[in-house]
Amino acid sequence: MTQRVGKWERTVYSSEVSVVRGTPQGGVLSPSLLVGGVCDMLLYVLIGFTVNYADDTSSLISAADYEQLYQNARLSADMLQHFCEANFLVLNASKSVLVQFRGRKQNEYPQINLAGQIIPCAEQAKFLGLHVRQDIASGMTKYLGMQQLLQINSNDVRKLVEKKVLARVRKNRSEFVEVIQEKNLAFGALDLASVDLVEFPLMSLEDRKQEWRGKELHGRFLRVLESQNVDKEWSTEWLRTSGIFGETEGFILSIQDEVISTRGYQRHVMHQDVSDRCRLCRVQNESIQHVCGGCSVLAPREYLERHNNVAKVVHQALAKNLKLQEEEQPYYRCKPPQVMEAGAGGVRLLWDSEMVTDRAVEANRPDIVFIDQRKKEGLIIDIAVPLDANVERTVVEKKRKYQPLAVDLKEIYNLRKISVVPVVISTNGVVLKEWKKLMETLPLTTNHLKLMQKAAVLGTANIVRKTLAL
Ligand SMILES: [Zn+2]
């Protein structure tokens, strides 16, 4: 469209501005007109694999060596520029990014020129609504990795685009769309003319799971979820209701899928020439498991803080239930007092306190102890946030570990009964089937259970982010 005149309104009208070329901003037909204008781009940009989606253009360029790669990238950018110039379009280098998928050679970026400017390099970019990262390779998370990208061919892109766009086209059939469809022959990834407008077969959920399960490393988390004593629904509850930001959610899923660029991953999966020793303790292999829950350097502060956040949820619920405290505060803000008491020596709630007993017992400092001398009841509560694989063992160990203390306290306070209650949730939020039963022994609501899970997975995400500087 040429020679239009525009006028803009906020509270007053602007003066008239001559619009020499372009489609009207916000016009219903504008996107289609633009697509009609640029759909032959792929006939001109012959290097690499170019995908157009609305006004976004992405090029995937690969080569056997760096020299060839950079040369191809430059050629492709030149071709793109010529096409745009011929069609009165302007390229904006500052709105473009270059993501380089690294092989063994690192820290070397080509200078690719677009319309007189160098394209900035980035670690990730958005591609057809998916995040593409230079160092990550996973199919089931929201991230597309290098392996997947290299496997994408024009058919896959068409499938993606079809799912996203054609559903809408089908819904709004109009004469105009039909004309566009007829004229849009083999140009562009959309290739509407040859698209059979029948329902697109989607992979079934079971097929997807089967594929996920089949992956040795990335399937490990699914195999944990499906193991006999794990509560699958509750282990994934945070995804439904925690309200965690999408980006953090994706990050946590990547941790669960073990596609985080730890030194171990760089060396053993990406086959890069780096040491796999942990950057903090320098003793063990820096796997994602090690960072999440196995590093001696992270134990005294980072793991303890995550553990305490989960414990605080339990402590506050008890304190409020016993009317020792009026309102529950967010766990990250509260500092439980070591001793809370009500009545003349009737009810005591202890936080991280050493218990004095007649006989010396080895484990005498559980996270929380509750003693009600009037009802002659007591609880020993100990919290743990172990790795996925250790949840079951930890529950059993906690029960055994505090049994001697339970016997002693029962005697000292002349209690009718005292129970040891382990509260165990994995670094990835995995819980056992008895998780819900906590609500029978402790004054917890489903909301408390969700909060504890949020504290655990967010804690893990923060630790990984901080440690690996991601
Ligand atoms: Zn370490």
Residues whose N, C-alpha, C, O or C-beta is under 5 A from the ligand:
A	BS01	ZN	C278 L280 C281 R282 C295 S296
